[in-house]
Amino acid sequence: EGDVICVFSQYGEGVNINLVRDKKTGKSKGFCFLCYEDQRSTILAVDNFNGIKIKGRTIRVDHVANYRPPKDSDDLDDVTKALHAKGCGVKTPPHTSSDSLSEDDDVPVKKQKGEVCS
């Protein structure tokens, strides 16, 4: 965990890390989740670390929507308790009719008579 924090801290402060481990052996499964304090740090880490090699291994770095830290510990600090309550990461605001449509938004399309949509 310390190595991951050390490497990823060059783009910002991590507020939570979940290094996924095998329950029987306690060994790392080779992936983890890291929550940054600031969304800009997350974007920088994804843009700069995805696909690079560290110690001979190519790593994959990506965004996770609505990350929540694991609830397997009874001894939690205040920051982790807050993360349990609200989650970590970007919360997408609900779409309103006053927002402009982007290319990714579904736009209603009139169908021609007899046209089948899949």
N, C-alpha and C positions, 0 to 999 in steps of 0.2 A: 504494500500500500504506500509506503514511504517513497519508493522509487517512482511510482505512478504520479503521486502528488508533486514530487520534485520536478519531473519532466513537464507535466502539464501546468505547473504554477507559473511558467514563463508567460502565460497569456491571461492570468488572473487568479484570484483567490478561490479555491474550491471550498464549498461549505459542507459537502457531504460526499463520501466515497463508499461504494459498496463493491468490494472485491468478492466476486462470487466464488465460493469454495465448496468442495465436495463435503457433504455432511458426515460421511464415514471417516475419511482420511484427513480432512482439514486442508488438503492441498488446493491451490488455486485452479479453477477450471479454465483459466486463460482469458477471462474477460471481466470487465468491471463497469460500473456506472459512476460517473463523476458529475456532480452538480456544482456549477460555478455560481458565484454571488451575482454576477452580471451577465446578461444575455450576450453582450458584445464579446465577452471572453469565450463563451461557447462557440460563437460563430468563428472567431479567430482560430480556436483549437481545431475545429472541424476542417476549416479551409487549409490549415497548415500541416496537420498531422495525418490526415486520411491518406493511406497508401504509402507512408514512409516506412523505412526499415529501422527497427531498434533492436540491437543485439541479434541481428540476423533474422528477425521475424518481421514480416510486413503486418502493420497494424491497420485496423479499420476503425475510423472515428466517425460517428454520426449522431444526429439529434434523436432524442426520445421524447415523445409527447407525454405530458402529465406523469413524469417520473415520481414515484413515491419510494422512500427508503424502506428497507425491510423492517418488520416489527418483531424481530426475534430477540431483542434485548430489553430487560427490565430497567437497566441503569442508563437512562437517556439524559443527555444534556438539553438545555433550553432550545438550542438551535435545531436539534434533531426532532424534538417534540413539535416545534413549529412546522418543520417540513412534513411530519406525519399529518398534521392538521390541514395544511394547505397544498401540499405537493411542492414540486420544484420544477422550474422551467417556465417556458413561455405559455401563458394562457391566452388563447385566441378569443378575442371579443366576439360576441354574437354578431352575425351579419345583419345589417339594417338596410332598409330600402333606400336610405339616403347615401349609402356607400356606392362608389363607382364600381362597376364590374371589371374584373380582371380577366385575362385569358383563361384562367383556371376555373372560373365560376361557371356553373351550369346556367345556360341561357335557354329559356323556353324557345322551341322551334316549332313553327306551324308545320303540320304534316299534310302532305298532299293526300287526296282521297285514295284509299287503297294502299298507301305506303305502310310498311311494317317496320317498327323500330325494335331493335334487339337490345 
